[in-house]
Amino acid sequence: LHVPFITAEPNRWWVEQLRLMGRLDMPVEFIASKGGAGFRTQRLVDVAVIPYNIVREGWENPTTMIFETTTGVFTETTPLGTVISQASLMVVAPPSFTFICPLSPMQELPPNTIPFPQSNCIIDHSNDAEKNKLNLLLYTGLEADTKYAFLIDVVNGPYVNPTTNFFTLMTIDAGTPIEDATVPGFALA
């Protein structure tokens, strides 16, 4: 039995019972099957990136990000507020895209989601290799099996390369990636 490091979603296991018939026209006969839940996934599920504006180099593009965790990540602090272990969410946009902090308030949450918890929004605009990375340092953390949504202003790039037009969301606990998902980006008008 080989259990992969990253499991598929949905993830179910099946056991099928077959009878060997010994005939060329029908070598096996189906008797029964039983399915059940597989191992817990190790990736974000139901991830969506929904832009408002798809204009090239568009500045006013409040983009909704939705994802569901399967594993919790939590920030640990001392009673005086010193961070011992930092939990975060990193969003990597296609090259030449960037973000504008802070997160925008959501007027209406998508169905079955809760608001993203309070966080410190960080983007390194001075480094071209890092300006497409949004780091949200969580004050508390993210619960397991919970669907979150947040709104962030995305600055669209001047063009998109189809081979790199993806958004990746990744939860991180104390510098260690825990789970992630990559979804297609959007075409620009």
Phi and psi restraints in degrees (value plus and minus 20) as a CYANA .aco file:
   2 HIS   PHI    -137.5   -97.5
   2 HIS   PSI      99.9   139.9
   3 VAL   PHI    -121.3   -81.3
   3 VAL   PSI      96.4   136.4
   4 PRO   PHI     -88.2   -48.2
   4 PRO   PSI     134.6   174.6
   5 PHE   PHI     -83.7   -43.7
   5 PHE   PSI     -60.6   -20.6
   6 ILE   PHI    -135.0   -95.0
   6 ILE   PSI     105.0   145.0
   7 THR   PHI    -117.8   -77.8
   7 THR   PSI     133.4   173.4
   8 ALA   PHI     -94.2   -54.2
   8 ALA   PSI     142.8   182.8
   9 GLU   PHI    -157.2  -117.2
   9 GLU   PSI      99.4   139.4
  10 PRO   PHI     -93.7   -53.7
  10 PRO   PSI     141.2   181.2
  11 ASN   PHI    -153.2  -113.2
  11 ASN   PSI      85.8   125.8
  12 ARG   PHI    -152.6  -112.6
  12 ARG   PSI     130.2   170.2
  13 TRP   PHI    -133.2   -93.2
  13 TRP   PSI     123.2   163.2
  14 TRP   PHI    -148.1  -108.1
  14 TRP   PSI     121.8   161.8
  15 VAL   PHI    -138.6   -98.6
  15 VAL   PSI     105.3   145.3
  16 GLU   PHI    -137.3   -97.3
  16 GLU   PSI     119.0   159.0
  17 GLN   PHI    -127.2   -87.2
  17 GLN   PSI     103.4   143.4
  18 LEU   PHI    -144.0  -104.0
  18 LEU   PSI     131.6   171.6
  19 ARG   PHI    -133.2   -93.2
  19 ARG   PSI     107.6   147.6
  20 LEU   PHI     -93.2   -53.2
  20 LEU   PSI     105.3   145.3
  21 MET   PHI    -116.9   -76.9
  21 MET   PSI     -45.5    -5.5
  22 GLY   PHI      55.9    95.9
  22 GLY   PSI      -1.8    38.2
  23 ARG   PHI    -137.0   -97.0
  23 ARG   PSI     126.6   166.6
  24 LEU   PHI     -91.1   -51.1
  24 LEU   PSI     -58.3   -18.3
  25 ASP   PHI     -93.0   -53.0
  25 ASP   PSI     -46.4    -6.4
  26 MET   PHI    -168.6  -128.6
  26 MET   PSI      65.2   105.2
  27 PRO   PHI     -88.4   -48.4
  27 PRO   PSI     -49.3    -9.3
  28 VAL   PHI    -154.0  -114.0
  28 VAL   PSI     132.2   172.2
  29 GLU   PHI    -139.5   -99.5
  29 GLU   PSI     110.7   150.7
  30 PHE   PHI     -93.2   -53.2
  30 PHE   PSI     112.8   152.8
  31 ILE   PHI    -131.4   -91.4
  31 ILE   PSI     -73.9   -33.9
  32 ALA   PHI    -183.6  -143.6
  32 ALA   PSI     144.4   184.4
  33 SER   PHI    -166.4  -126.4
  33 SER   PSI     135.3   175.3
  34 LYS   PHI    -162.8  -122.8
  34 LYS   PSI     110.8   150.8
  35 GLY   PHI    -137.5   -97.5
  35 GLY   PSI     135.2   175.2
  36 GLY   PHI    -175.5  -135.5
  36 GLY   PSI     149.9   189.9
  37 ALA   PHI     -83.3   -43.3
  37 ALA   PSI     120.7   160.7
  38 GLY   PHI    -110.8   -70.8
  38 GLY   PSI    -176.8  -136.8
  39 PHE   PHI     -92.2   -52.2
  39 PHE   PSI     135.7   175.7
  40 ARG   PHI     -81.8   -41.8
  40 ARG   PSI     123.3   163.3
  41 THR   PHI     -93.6   -53.6
  41 THR   PSI     140.6   180.6
  42 GLN   PHI    -143.6  -103.6
  42 GLN   PSI      26.6    66.6
  43 ARG   PHI    -174.5  -134.5
  43 ARG   PSI     139.3   179.3
  44 LEU   PHI     -91.6   -51.6
  44 LEU   PSI     123.1   163.1
  45 VAL   PHI    -142.1  -102.1
  45 VAL   PSI     143.3   183.3
  46 ASP   PHI      31.2    71.2
  46 ASP   PSI      25.5    65.5
  47 VAL   PHI    -102.8   -62.8
  47 VAL   PSI     115.2   155.2
  48 ALA   PHI    -162.2  -122.2
  48 ALA   PSI     120.0   160.0
  49 VAL   PHI    -142.2  -102.2
  49 VAL   PSI      92.7   132.7
  50 ILE   PHI    -138.3   -98.3
  50 ILE   PSI      84.6   124.6
  51 PRO   PHI    -101.6   -61.6
  51 PRO   PSI     136.1   176.1
  52 TYR   PHI    -116.4   -76.4
  52 TYR   PSI     -52.5   -12.5
  53 ASN   PHI    -151.4  -111.4
  53 ASN   PSI     105.2   145.2
  54 ILE   PHI    -132.4   -92.4
  54 ILE   PSI       2.4    42.4
  55 VAL   PHI     -95.8   -55.8
  55 VAL   PSI     121.0   161.0
  56 ARG   PHI     -77.7   -37.7
  56 ARG   PSI     114.8   154.8
  57 GLU   PHI      33.8    73.8
  57 GLU   PSI       9.6    49.6
  58 GLY   PHI     -90.5   -50.5
  58 GLY   PSI     109.5   149.5
  59 TRP   PHI    -110.4   -70.4
  59 TRP   PSI     -57.1   -17.1
  60 GLU   PHI    -112.8   -72.8
  60 GLU   PSI      67.1   107.1
  61 ASN   PHI    -156.6  -116.6
  61 ASN   PSI      52.6    92.6
  62 PRO   PHI     -83.7   -43.7
  62 PRO   PSI      99.6   139.6
  63 THR   PHI    -135.4   -95.4
  63 THR   PSI     107.9   147.9
  64 THR   PHI    -105.7   -65.7
  64 THR   PSI     110.6   150.6
  65 MET   PHI    -135.8   -95.8
  65 MET   PSI     109.1   149.1
  66 ILE   PHI    -148.5  -108.5
  66 ILE   PSI     117.9   157.9
  67 PHE   PHI    -179.0  -139.0
  67 PHE   PSI     137.0   177.0
  68 GLU   PHI    -141.2  -101.2
  68 GLU   PSI     111.0   151.0
  69 THR   PHI    -104.1   -64.1
  69 THR   PSI     136.5   176.5
  70 THR   PHI    -138.8   -98.8
  70 THR   PSI     -34.9     5.1
  71 THR   PHI    -154.3  -114.3
  71 THR   PSI     117.2   157.2
  72 GLY   PHI    -100.9   -60.9
  72 GLY   PSI     131.0   171.0
  73 VAL   PHI    -151.4  -111.4
  73 VAL   PSI     118.5   158.5
  74 PHE   PHI    -158.2  -118.2
  74 PHE   PSI     120.8   160.8
  75 THR   PHI    -106.2   -66.2
  75 THR   PSI     110.0   150.0
  76 GLU   PHI    -126.2   -86.2
  76 GLU   PSI     112.1   152.1
  77 THR   PHI    -150.8  -110.8
  77 THR   PSI     137.4   177.4
  78 THR   PHI     -99.3   -59.3
  78 THR   PSI     147.4   187.4
  79 PRO   PHI     -79.0   -39.0
  79 PRO   PSI     -42.7    -2.7
  80 LEU   PHI    -109.2   -69.2
  80 LEU   PSI     -20.7    19.3
  81 GLY   PHI      76.0   116.0
  81 GLY   PSI     -16.0    24.0
  82 THR   PHI     -93.5   -53.5
  82 THR   PSI     110.3   150.3
  83 VAL   PHI     -97.7   -57.7
  83 VAL   PSI     104.4   144.4
  84 ILE   PHI    -113.5   -73.5
  84 ILE   PSI     -63.3   -23.3
  85 SER   PHI    -161.5  -121.5
  85 SER   PSI     100.8   140.8
  86 GLN   PHI    -117.5   -77.5
  86 GLN   PSI     107.3   147.3
  87 ALA   PHI    -118.4   -78.4
  87 ALA   PSI     124.4   164.4
  88 SER   PHI    -174.0  -134.0
  88 SER   PSI     146.6   186.6
  89 LEU   PHI    -141.4  -101.4
  89 LEU   PSI     108.6   148.6
  90 MET   PHI    -131.5   -91.5
  90 MET   PSI     113.8   153.8
  91 VAL   PHI    -137.5   -97.5
  91 VAL   PSI     103.5   143.5
  92 VAL   PHI    -128.8   -88.8
  92 VAL   PSI      99.4   139.4
  93 ALA   PHI    -113.0   -73.0
  93 ALA   PSI     149.2   189.2
  94 PRO   PHI     -78.9   -38.9
  94 PRO   PSI     133.7   173.7
  95 PRO   PHI     -74.7   -34.7
  95 PRO   PSI     127.0   167.0
  96 SER   PHI      57.2    97.2
  96 SER   PSI     -23.5    16.5
  97 PHE   PHI    -112.1   -72.1
  97 PHE   PSI     140.6   180.6
  98 THR   PHI    -172.3  -132.3
  98 THR   PSI    -198.9  -158.9
  99 PHE   PHI    -145.8  -105.8
  99 PHE   PSI     141.9   181.9
 100 ILE   PHI    -144.4  -104.4
 100 ILE   PSI     100.4   140.4
 101 CYS   PHI    -105.5   -65.5
 101 CYS   PSI     138.3   178.3
 102 PRO   PHI    -106.5   -66.5
 102 PRO   PSI    -199.5  -159.5
 103 LEU   PHI     -81.7   -41.7
 103 LEU   PSI     125.7   165.7
 104 SER   PHI    -110.3   -70.3
 104 SER   PSI     127.6   167.6
 105 PRO   PHI     -89.4   -49.4
 105 PRO   PSI     121.3   161.3
 106 MET   PHI    -112.5   -72.5
 106 MET   PSI     105.7   145.7
 107 GLN   PHI     -92.1   -52.1
 107 GLN   PSI     -55.7   -15.7
 108 GLU   PHI    -163.8  -123.8
 108 GLU   PSI     108.1   148.1
 109 LEU   PHI     -99.5   -59.5
 109 LEU   PSI     124.2   164.2
 110 PRO   PHI     -81.1   -41.1
 110 PRO   PSI     136.9   176.9
 111 PRO   PHI     -76.9   -36.9
 111 PRO   PSI     121.2   161.2
 112 ASN   PHI      42.8    82.8
 112 ASN   PSI       6.5    46.5
 113 THR   PHI    -139.4   -99.4
 113 THR   PSI     141.3   181.3
 114 ILE   PHI    -141.8  -101.8
 114 ILE   PSI     139.5   179.5
 115 PRO   PHI     -86.0   -46.0
 115 PRO   PSI     126.1   166.1
 116 PHE   PHI     -83.0   -43.0
 116 PHE   PSI     117.2   157.2
 117 PRO   PHI     -87.9   -47.9
 117 PRO   PSI     145.8   185.8
 118 GLN   PHI     -78.7   -38.7
 118 GLN   PSI     120.8   160.8
 119 SER   PHI    -173.8  -133.8
 119 SER   PSI     146.8   186.8
 120 ASN   PHI    -121.9   -81.9
 120 ASN   PSI     100.4   140.4
 121 CYS   PHI    -111.0   -71.0
 121 CYS   PSI     102.8   142.8
 122 ILE   PHI    -150.4  -110.4
 122 ILE   PSI     111.3   151.3
 123 ILE   PHI    -158.3  -118.3
 123 ILE   PSI     112.8   152.8
 124 ASP   PHI    -115.1   -75.1
 124 ASP   PSI      66.7   106.7
 125 HIS   PHI     -92.0   -52.0
 125 HIS   PSI     -36.3     3.7
 126 SER   PHI    -101.9   -61.9
 126 SER   PSI     -29.8    10.2
 127 ASN   PHI    -136.8   -96.8
 127 ASN   PSI      92.3   132.3
 128 ASP   PHI     -78.6   -38.6
 128 ASP   PSI     -52.1   -12.1
 129 ALA   PHI     -95.7   -55.7
 129 ALA   PSI     -36.6     3.4
 130 GLU   PHI    -133.8   -93.8
 130 GLU   PSI     -28.9    11.1
 131 LYS   PHI     -89.7   -49.7
 131 LYS   PSI     -33.0     7.0
 132 ASN   PHI    -112.2   -72.2
 132 ASN   PSI      -8.9    31.1
 133 LYS   PHI    -132.9   -92.9
 133 LYS   PSI     102.7   142.7
 134 LEU   PHI    -121.4   -81.4
 134 LEU   PSI     101.6   141.6
 135 ASN   PHI    -130.6   -90.6
 135 ASN   PSI     100.1   140.1
 136 LEU   PHI    -130.5   -90.5
 136 LEU   PSI      82.0   122.0
 137 LEU   PHI    -102.7   -62.7
 137 LEU   PSI      95.8   135.8
 138 LEU   PHI    -101.0   -61.0
 138 LEU   PSI     115.1   155.1
 139 TYR   PHI     -91.7   -51.7
 139 TYR   PSI     -55.1   -15.1
 140 THR   PHI    -137.3   -97.3
 140 THR   PSI     -85.1   -45.1
 141 GLY   PHI     133.3   173.3
 141 GLY   PSI    -191.2  -151.2
 142 LEU   PHI    -142.0  -102.0
 142 LEU   PSI     112.0   152.0
 143 GLU   PHI     -98.1   -58.1
 143 GLU   PSI     133.5   173.5
 144 ALA   PHI     -92.0   -52.0
 144 ALA   PSI     131.7   171.7
 145 ASP   PHI      34.3    74.3
 145 ASP   PSI      24.2    64.2
 146 THR   PHI    -150.5  -110.5
 146 THR   PSI     117.2   157.2
 147 LYS   PHI    -120.0   -80.0
 147 LYS   PSI     100.4   140.4
 148 TYR   PHI    -130.0   -90.0
 148 TYR   PSI     137.5   177.5
 149 ALA   PHI    -163.6  -123.6
 149 ALA   PSI     123.6   163.6
 150 PHE   PHI    -169.6  -129.6
 150 PHE   PSI     144.7   184.7
 151 LEU   PHI    -141.7  -101.7
 151 LEU   PSI     105.7   145.7
 152 ILE   PHI    -153.5  -113.5
 152 ILE   PSI     121.8   161.8
 153 ASP   PHI     -98.2   -58.2
 153 ASP   PSI     101.9   141.9
 154 VAL   PHI    -125.4   -85.4
 154 VAL   PSI     114.5   154.5
 155 VAL   PHI    -118.1   -78.1
 155 VAL   PSI      93.7   133.7
 156 ASN   PHI     -87.5   -47.5
 156 ASN   PSI     128.8   168.8
 157 GLY   PHI     -96.2   -56.2
 157 GLY   PSI     151.5   191.5
 158 PRO   PHI     -93.1   -53.1
 158 PRO   PSI     -38.9     1.1
 159 TYR   PHI    -180.0  -140.0
 159 TYR   PSI     148.2   188.2
 160 VAL   PHI    -146.9  -106.9
 160 VAL   PSI     117.8   157.8
 161 ASN   PHI    -114.1   -74.1
 161 ASN   PSI     103.4   143.4
 162 PRO   PHI     -78.9   -38.9
 162 PRO   PSI     -44.5    -4.5
 163 THR   PHI    -100.7   -60.7
 163 THR   PSI     -35.2     4.8
 164 THR   PHI    -144.6  -104.6
 164 THR   PSI      -7.6    32.4
 165 ASN   PHI    -104.4   -64.4
 165 ASN   PSI      53.3    93.3
 166 PHE   PHI    -160.4  -120.4
 166 PHE   PSI     131.6   171.6
 167 PHE   PHI    -131.9   -91.9
 167 PHE   PSI     114.1   154.1
 168 THR   PHI    -138.6   -98.6
 168 THR   PSI     108.8   148.8
 169 LEU   PHI    -130.6   -90.6
 169 LEU   PSI     115.0   155.0
 170 MET   PHI    -162.5  -122.5
 170 MET   PSI     109.0   149.0
 171 THR   PHI    -108.3   -68.3
 171 THR   PSI     123.1   163.1
 172 ILE   PHI    -152.8  -112.8
 172 ILE   PSI     116.0   156.0
 173 ASP   PHI    -146.2  -106.2
 173 ASP   PSI      94.4   134.4
 174 ALA   PHI      34.7    74.7
 174 ALA   PSI      20.9    60.9
 175 GLY   PHI      63.7   103.7
 175 GLY   PSI     -24.1    15.9
 176 THR   PHI    -123.2   -83.2
 176 THR   PSI     102.8   142.8
 177 PRO   PHI     -81.7   -41.7
 177 PRO   PSI     112.9   152.9
 178 ILE   PHI    -123.8   -83.8
 178 ILE   PSI     -74.7   -34.7
 179 GLU   PHI    -170.8  -130.8
 179 GLU   PSI     135.0   175.0
 180 ASP   PHI    -172.5  -132.5
 180 ASP   PSI     153.0   193.0
 181 ALA   PHI    -178.1  -138.1
 181 ALA   PSI     125.8   165.8
 182 THR   PHI    -139.8   -99.8
 182 THR   PSI     110.7   150.7
 183 VAL   PHI    -146.3  -106.3
 183 VAL   PSI     134.3   174.3
 184 PRO   PHI     -81.9   -41.9
 184 PRO   PSI     125.6   165.6
 185 GLY   PHI     -97.6   -57.6
 185 GLY   PSI    -180.8  -140.8
 186 PHE   PHI    -145.3  -105.3
 186 PHE   PSI     131.5   171.5
 187 ALA   PHI     -94.3   -54.3
 187 ALA   PSI     127.5   167.5
 188 LEU   PHI    -120.2   -80.2
 188 LEU   PSI     126.0   166.0
